[in-house]
């Protein structure tokens, strides 16, 4: 095999690998706040329905953890959801340093703004911990 053919073969293999890596996630399995937090769901694509709120304090980089609550009043146990910061679909606009609830600007998967009163279905992979599980990429936020 010539060097040129080897080079093209390597490029084709790399392109196939990149395409394989960009495949969509598997469908999310619907769960409830009572049933999702089990070891069997670790690293699985699941979905939960609830209400999003900014946490009391947060570290913001290209992502931010936002709290998902079962109840619209934001009381009870929250599930942190890692969301990309930005103004696109499924992204949270970067809040100012001393943010308040009025700075909550979350974009759903259709680009519409989600308020803290809107019920959403959040889909993503679960990182399991008996006391502090989180959702992470890819995150899909749908108003329901």
C-alpha positions as a Markdown table, in Angstrom:
| # | Residue | x | y | z |
|---|---|---|---|---|
| 1 | Unk | 0.0 | 0.0 | 0.0 |
| 2 | Unk | 1.4 | 3.4 | -0.9 |
| 3 | Unk | 1.8 | 6.2 | 1.6 |
| 4 | Unk | -0.9 | 8.2 | -0.2 |
| 5 | Unk | -3.5 | 5.4 | 0.1 |
| 6 | Unk | -2.6 | 4.9 | 3.8 |
| 7 | Unk | -3.1 | 8.6 | 4.4 |
| 8 | Unk | -6.5 | 8.5 | 2.7 |
| 9 | Unk | -7.5 | 5.4 | 4.7 |
| 10 | Unk | -6.6 | 7.1 | 7.9 |
| 11 | Unk | -8.6 | 10.2 | 7.0 |
| 12 | Unk | -11.7 | 8.1 | 6.2 |
| 13 | Unk | -11.3 | 6.2 | 9.5 |
| 14 | Unk | -11.0 | 9.5 | 11.4 |
| 15 | Unk | -14.1 | 10.9 | 9.7 |
| 16 | Unk | -16.1 | 7.8 | 10.5 |
| 17 | Unk | -15.0 | 8.1 | 14.1 |
| 18 | Unk | -16.1 | 11.7 | 14.3 |
| 19 | Unk | -19.5 | 11.0 | 12.7 |
| 20 | Unk | -20.0 | 8.1 | 15.2 |
| 21 | Unk | -19.2 | 10.4 | 18.1 |
| 22 | Unk | -21.8 | 12.9 | 17.1 |
| 23 | Unk | -24.8 | 10.6 | 17.0 |
| 24 | Unk | -27.8 | 11.7 | 19.0 |
| 25 | Unk | -28.3 | 10.3 | 22.5 |
| 26 | Unk | -30.6 | 7.4 | 23.0 |
| 27 | Unk | -34.2 | 8.3 | 24.0 |
| 28 | Unk | -34.6 | 9.3 | 27.6 |
| 29 | Unk | -36.5 | 7.0 | 30.0 |
| 30 | Unk | -39.2 | 9.0 | 31.8 |
| 31 | Unk | -38.7 | 8.9 | 35.6 |
| 32 | Unk | -40.3 | 10.6 | 38.6 |
| 33 | Unk | -38.6 | 12.3 | 41.6 |
| 34 | Unk | -39.4 | 9.3 | 43.6 |
| 35 | Unk | -37.9 | 6.7 | 41.2 |
| 36 | Unk | -34.9 | 8.3 | 39.4 |
| 37 | Unk | -32.2 | 8.3 | 42.0 |
| 38 | Unk | -31.0 | 4.7 | 41.9 |
| 39 | Unk | -27.6 | 3.2 | 41.0 |
| 40 | Unk | -29.2 | 1.4 | 38.0 |
| 41 | Unk | -29.8 | 4.8 | 36.3 |
| 42 | Unk | -26.1 | 5.9 | 36.6 |
| 43 | Unk | -24.9 | 7.2 | 33.2 |
| 44 | Unk | -28.3 | 6.5 | 31.6 |
| 45 | Unk | -30.4 | 8.9 | 29.6 |
| 46 | Unk | -33.5 | 9.8 | 31.7 |
| 47 | Unk | -36.0 | 12.6 | 31.9 |
| 48 | Unk | -37.7 | 14.3 | 34.8 |
| 49 | Unk | -40.5 | 16.9 | 34.9 |
| 50 | Unk | -40.4 | 19.8 | 37.2 |
| 51 | Unk | -39.6 | 23.5 | 37.6 |
| 52 | Unk | -36.2 | 25.2 | 37.1 |
| 53 | Unk | -34.7 | 27.8 | 39.5 |
| 54 | Unk | -31.4 | 29.5 | 40.0 |
| 55 | Unk | -29.4 | 28.1 | 42.9 |
| 56 | Unk | -28.6 | 30.2 | 45.9 |
| 57 | Unk | -25.0 | 30.4 | 44.8 |
| 58 | Unk | -23.2 | 29.1 | 41.7 |
| 59 | Unk | -19.9 | 28.8 | 39.9 |
| 60 | Unk | -20.4 | 29.9 | 36.3 |
| 61 | Unk | -18.1 | 28.9 | 33.4 |
| 62 | Unk | -19.3 | 27.5 | 30.1 |
| 63 | Unk | -21.8 | 25.6 | 32.2 |
| 64 | Unk | -23.8 | 26.3 | 35.3 |
| 65 | Unk | -25.8 | 24.0 | 37.7 |
| 66 | Unk | -29.4 | 25.0 | 37.8 |
| 67 | Unk | -31.9 | 23.4 | 40.2 |
| 68 | Unk | -34.8 | 21.3 | 39.1 |
| 69 | Unk | -37.7 | 21.0 | 41.6 |
| 70 | Unk | -40.7 | 18.7 | 41.7 |
| 71 | Unk | -42.9 | 21.5 | 42.9 |
| 72 | Unk | -43.5 | 25.0 | 41.4 |
| 73 | Unk | -42.8 | 26.7 | 44.8 |
| 74 | Unk | -39.1 | 25.5 | 44.7 |
| 75 | Unk | -39.4 | 23.7 | 48.0 |
| 76 | Unk | -38.1 | 20.3 | 48.7 |
| 77 | Unk | -35.1 | 18.5 | 47.3 |
| 78 | Unk | -33.6 | 19.9 | 44.1 |
| 79 | Unk | -31.8 | 18.0 | 41.3 |
| 80 | Unk | -28.8 | 20.0 | 39.9 |
| 81 | Unk | -28.8 | 20.1 | 36.1 |
| 82 | Unk | -25.7 | 21.1 | 34.2 |
| 83 | Unk | -26.7 | 23.6 | 31.5 |
| 84 | Unk | -24.5 | 25.3 | 28.9 |
| 85 | Unk | -24.3 | 29.1 | 29.3 |
| 86 | Unk | -25.4 | 31.1 | 26.2 |
| 87 | Unk | -28.4 | 32.3 | 24.4 |
| 88 | Unk | -29.1 | 29.3 | 22.2 |
| 89 | Unk | -31.6 | 26.5 | 22.6 |
| 90 | Unk | -31.2 | 24.5 | 25.8 |
| 91 | Unk | -28.9 | 27.2 | 27.3 |
| 92 | Unk | -29.0 | 29.6 | 30.2 |
| 93 | Unk | -28.1 | 33.2 | 29.7 |
| 94 | Unk | -25.2 | 34.1 | 32.0 |
| 95 | Unk | -26.5 | 35.7 | 35.1 |
| 96 | Unk | -24.8 | 38.7 | 36.7 |
| 97 | Unk | -22.5 | 38.1 | 39.7 |
| 98 | Unk | -25.1 | 39.1 | 42.3 |
| 99 | Unk | -28.1 | 37.5 | 40.5 |
| 100 | Unk | -31.7 | 37.4 | 41.6 |
| 101 | Unk | -34.7 | 35.4 | 40.4 |
| 102 | Unk | -35.4 | 38.0 | 37.7 |
| 103 | Unk | -32.1 | 37.2 | 36.1 |
| 104 | Unk | -33.3 | 33.6 | 35.2 |
| 105 | Unk | -33.2 | 33.4 | 31.4 |
| 106 | Unk | -33.4 | 29.8 | 30.3 |
| 107 | Unk | -34.0 | 28.9 | 26.7 |
| 108 | Unk | -36.0 | 25.7 | 26.0 |
| 109 | Unk | -35.2 | 23.3 | 23.1 |
| 110 | Unk | -37.4 | 25.4 | 20.8 |
| 111 | Unk | -35.6 | 28.7 | 21.8 |
| 112 | Unk | -38.5 | 30.0 | 23.9 |
| 113 | Unk | -37.8 | 31.5 | 27.3 |
| 114 | Unk | -38.7 | 29.3 | 30.3 |
| 115 | Unk | -39.9 | 31.0 | 33.5 |
| 116 | Unk | -39.7 | 29.6 | 36.9 |
| 117 | Unk | -43.5 | 29.0 | 36.7 |
| 118 | Unk | -43.2 | 26.8 | 33.6 |
| 119 | Unk | -43.2 | 23.1 | 33.9 |
| 120 | Unk | -40.4 | 21.5 | 31.9 |
| 121 | Unk | -39.2 | 18.0 | 30.9 |
| 122 | Unk | -35.5 | 17.8 | 31.3 |
| 123 | Unk | -33.6 | 14.9 | 29.6 |
| 124 | Unk | -30.0 | 14.1 | 30.1 |
| 125 | Unk | -27.5 | 11.6 | 31.5 |
| 126 | Unk | -27.6 | 11.0 | 35.3 |
| 127 | Unk | -24.5 | 11.0 | 37.4 |
| 128 | Unk | -25.7 | 8.9 | 40.4 |
| 129 | Unk | -24.9 | 9.6 | 44.0 |
| 130 | Unk | -27.1 | 8.5 | 46.9 |
| 131 | Unk | -27.4 | 12.0 | 48.1 |
| 132 | Unk | -26.4 | 14.3 | 45.2 |
| 133 | Unk | -27.1 | 13.1 | 41.7 |
| 134 | Unk | -26.9 | 15.5 | 38.8 |
| 135 | Unk | -28.0 | 15.6 | 35.2 |
| 136 | Unk | -25.4 | 16.4 | 32.6 |
| 137 | Unk | -25.0 | 16.5 | 28.8 |
| 138 | Unk | -26.7 | 16.3 | 26.5 |
| 139 | Unk | -29.4 | 18.3 | 28.2 |
| 140 | Unk | -32.8 | 18.8 | 26.4 |
| 141 | Unk | -35.3 | 21.2 | 28.0 |
| 142 | Unk | -38.9 | 21.0 | 26.8 |
| 143 | Unk | -41.7 | 23.2 | 28.0 |
| 144 | Unk | -44.8 | 21.1 | 28.8 |
